[in-house]
Amino acid sequence: MESARREDAAGGGDGTDRQWTARGPGDILDRAAYTALSGMEFLEAILAGRLPGAAIAGAMDFRLAAVAPGRAAFRGQPGFLHTNPMGGVHGGWYGTLLDSALGCAIMTLVARGRWYTTLEYKVNLVRALPLGTVVECSATVSHFGRTTATAEGTIRGLEDGRLYATGSTTCLIMGA
């Protein structure tokens, strides 16, 4: 894997400064490679910089910050490229961040040989997020079954502690 590693405002101090994101198709693992690991092992390898994070994380300026069984957190900072035509942070930025944290919380419980996909997710924007605000998006699994899992999450300002959005997801668990 010959990708450039990228450091940004979302990283630093919490281990995320070692992370890098996929830069091309050659950086993405095939199913056999990622299902040889448990979901927790896969995410720990991303957190440690041994495997690339999702390409979209680089484009959206967020990084995996922490994982624990049934939990995941990302940190990010919206910039000008994440605005809508009126200059506000686009709802898709909130949604992408929540979808990532919610799915990764579920991934922490996925066994070797299995994988997940998002079936649906919902986002509630609570207030406008000022450009340049560093946020943490935390998610927790509320149900993990044989074929489905659900999780809930929040986006909060890292400095101000304010709630900017909430979300939930239902995911399908697939594989062996």
C-alpha positions as CSV (number, residue, x, y, z in Angstrom):
1,M,0.0,0.0,0.0
2,E,1.7,3.1,-1.3
3,S,-0.6,5.9,0.1
4,A,0.5,9.2,1.5
5,R,-0.4,9.6,5.2
6,R,-2.3,12.7,6.0
7,E,-2.4,14.6,9.3
8,D,-5.0,17.2,10.0
9,A,-6.8,19.1,12.8
10,A,-8.9,16.1,13.6
11,G,-5.9,14.1,14.7
12,G,-3.3,14.5,17.3
13,G,-2.9,13.7,21.0
14,D,-5.3,10.7,20.9
15,G,-3.5,8.4,18.5
16,T,-5.4,9.5,15.4
17,D,-2.3,11.4,14.1
18,R,-0.9,8.0,12.8
19,Q,-4.0,7.3,10.7
20,W,-4.2,7.5,7.0
21,T,-7.0,7.1,4.5
22,A,-7.2,5.0,1.4
23,R,-6.0,7.0,-1.6
24,G,-6.9,4.5,-4.4
25,P,-8.5,1.1,-5.0
26,G,-5.2,-0.7,-4.2
27,D,-5.4,0.5,-0.6
28,I,-8.8,-1.2,0.0
29,L,-8.7,-4.7,1.5
30,D,-10.7,-7.4,-0.2
31,R,-13.4,-9.2,1.8
32,A,-11.2,-12.2,2.6
33,A,-8.6,-9.9,4.2
34,Y,-10.9,-7.9,6.4
35,T,-13.0,-10.8,7.4
36,A,-9.9,-12.6,8.6
37,L,-10.0,-10.1,11.5
38,S,-12.7,-9.5,14.0
39,G,-14.4,-6.1,13.6
40,M,-12.5,-4.9,16.7
41,E,-9.1,-6.0,15.4
42,F,-9.9,-4.3,12.0
43,L,-10.8,-1.0,13.7
44,E,-7.8,-1.2,16.1
45,A,-5.5,-1.6,13.1
46,I,-7.0,1.5,11.5
47,L,-6.7,3.5,14.7
48,A,-3.0,2.4,15.0
49,G,-2.3,3.3,11.4
50,R,-1.6,-0.3,10.2
51,L,-4.6,-0.2,7.9
52,P,-6.1,2.7,6.0
53,G,-9.3,4.4,7.1
54,A,-12.1,5.0,4.7
55,A,-11.3,7.4,1.8
56,I,-14.3,9.5,2.6
57,A,-12.8,10.3,6.1
58,G,-10.0,12.2,4.4
59,A,-12.4,14.1,2.1
60,M,-14.7,15.0,5.1
61,D,-11.8,15.7,7.5
62,F,-12.6,13.3,10.3
63,R,-10.7,10.4,11.9
64,L,-11.4,7.5,14.1
65,A,-10.6,8.6,17.7
66,A,-11.4,5.6,19.9
67,V,-13.0,2.1,19.9
68,A,-14.2,-0.2,22.6
69,P,-16.6,-3.1,22.5
70,G,-20.0,-1.6,21.3
71,R,-18.6,1.9,21.1
72,A,-16.8,4.1,18.6
73,A,-15.8,7.7,18.4
74,F,-14.6,10.0,15.6
75,R,-13.2,13.5,15.7
76,G,-13.6,15.9,12.9
77,Q,-13.7,19.5,11.8
78,P,-15.9,20.8,9.0
79,G,-14.3,23.3,6.6
80,F,-15.4,25.4,3.7
81,L,-15.5,22.5,1.3
82,H,-18.2,21.0,3.5
83,T,-20.6,23.9,3.2
84,N,-24.0,24.2,1.4
85,P,-24.7,27.1,-1.0
86,M,-25.8,29.3,2.0
87,G,-22.4,28.8,3.8
88,G,-23.6,26.5,6.5
89,V,-22.2,23.0,7.2
90,H,-24.0,20.7,4.8
91,G,-26.3,18.1,6.4
92,G,-24.4,15.4,4.5
93,W,-21.3,16.2,6.6
94,Y,-23.2,15.5,9.8
95,G,-24.8,12.3,8.2
96,T,-21.5,11.0,7.0
97,L,-19.8,11.4,10.4
98,L,-22.7,9.8,12.2
99,D,-23.0,6.9,9.7
100,S,-19.3,6.2,10.2
101,A,-19.4,6.3,14.0
102,L,-22.7,4.3,14.2
103,G,-21.4,1.6,11.8
104,C,-18.0,1.3,13.5
105,A,-19.7,0.9,16.9
106,I,-21.5,-2.1,15.5
107,M,-18.3,-3.3,13.7
108,T,-16.6,-3.6,17.1
109,L,-18.9,-6.5,17.9
110,V,-18.7,-8.3,14.5
111,A,-16.9,-11.7,14.6
112,R,-14.3,-12.9,12.2
113,G,-15.8,-14.1,9.0
114,R,-18.7,-11.6,9.2
115,W,-19.3,-8.1,8.1
116,Y,-22.0,-5.5,8.3
117,T,-23.7,-2.9,6.0
118,T,-26.0,0.0,6.9
119,L,-29.6,-0.7,6.2
120,E,-30.9,2.7,7.3
121,Y,-29.8,5.7,9.4
122,K,-31.5,8.8,10.7
123,V,-29.9,12.1,11.5
124,N,-31.4,14.9,13.6
125,L,-29.6,18.3,13.3
126,V,-30.0,20.1,16.6
127,R,-28.2,23.3,15.8
128,A,-25.9,24.8,13.2
129,L,-22.3,23.8,13.5
130,P,-19.9,26.7,13.0
131,L,-17.1,26.1,10.5
132,G,-13.8,25.1,12.1
133,T,-15.5,23.6,15.2
134,V,-13.8,20.4,16.3
135,V,-16.4,17.9,17.2
136,E,-16.5,14.4,18.6
137,C,-19.1,11.9,17.3
138,S,-19.7,9.1,19.7
139,A,-21.8,6.0,19.1
140,T,-23.0,3.1,21.2
141,V,-24.6,-0.2,20.2
142,S,-28.1,-0.6,21.6
143,H,-28.8,-4.0,20.1
144,F,-26.6,-6.7,18.5
145,G,-28.3,-9.8,17.2
146,R,-27.5,-12.6,14.7
147,T,-28.7,-10.6,11.6
148,T,-29.4,-7.0,12.7
149,A,-27.8,-4.4,15.0
150,T,-28.8,-0.9,16.1
151,A,-26.8,2.0,17.5
152,E,-27.3,5.6,18.6
153,G,-24.9,8.5,18.5
154,T,-24.3,12.2,19.0
155,I,-22.1,14.9,17.6
156,R,-20.8,17.3,20.3
157,G,-18.4,20.2,20.2
158,L,-15.1,19.1,21.7
159,E,-14.4,22.5,23.3
160,D,-18.0,23.7,24.0
161,G,-19.7,20.4,24.8
162,R,-22.7,21.5,22.8
163,L,-25.0,19.0,21.1
164,Y,-25.0,19.6,17.3
165,A,-26.7,16.4,16.1
166,T,-28.1,13.0,17.1
167,G,-28.5,9.9,15.0
168,S,-29.4,6.2,14.9
169,T,-28.9,3.3,12.6
170,T,-30.0,-0.3,11.8
171,C,-27.3,-2.5,10.2
172,L,-27.4,-5.9,8.7
173,I,-24.9,-8.5,9.9
174,M,-23.8,-10.8,7.1
175,G,-21.4,-13.7,6.5
176,A,-20.8,-17.1,7.9
